Amino acid sequence: MTGSAYALAFVVGLLSAMHCIGMCGGISGALSYSLPLETRNDRQRLGLFVLAFNLGRIASYAAAGAVSGAFGAVLLGSGASPWIFEGVRWLAAGIMIGIGLYIGGWFPRFATIERLGMPLWRRLEPLGRRLLPVTTLPRSVLFGMVWGWLPCGLVYSMLLSTPAQGGVLAGALYMALFGAGTLPILLLGGVFAGQLFRLGQDRRFQAMAGIGVILLGLLTLSTTQTISDVVS
């Protein structure tokens, strides 16, 4: 897997800020407000809890990336046609462009793709509720690991491009870097939930973020490692 693919995964995470605020910012803020008052008033301790939530979430992304990368390695080992991977790569780019249109407010119906993950989420959500209230850092990490499976079209698009990345470890790192890219905005969302929510309602910011993700979707078609390179 090329360094450009790793960098792209991280940048996609950074520019998906608008989508992250909508999908996860509310959860992060709600969890912060559910903590004891003395923890909420201590910015350093609050930050540790929010970081723990998000590290658990990123761990789930990495686990999903490892599974997706393993699937790709099996296909490569079986001599599957490179066109299969190329088609999946185009599909992933198309989903990312659709998400950019959704973030920008130009294609609200695209959110229906996230319903694909609802059957799994309905099974996992009760596990998350059992971890509430979150009172310790290890419990925060566990809650974040459940939270990481919340249906998200952007995560789906990244997972679709993961089989072509070169195997289990590469797939895990690819998704972990995507998660790391989302980390700054969600850390801020947990500590400064109100201010970021107001920013999230700004149509200009939505449009800029949407255009950024659309451009990244187009960029994946030119910078991601080609399948013929992987096969060779």
PyMOL commands that set and color helices and strands:
alter all, ss='L'
color gray80, all
select helices_A, chain A and resi 3-15+17-34+37-40+43-77+82-103+108-130+137-147+153-165+168-191+193-200+203-223+227-231
alter helices_A, ss='H'
color red, helices_A
deselect
rebuild
show_as cartoon
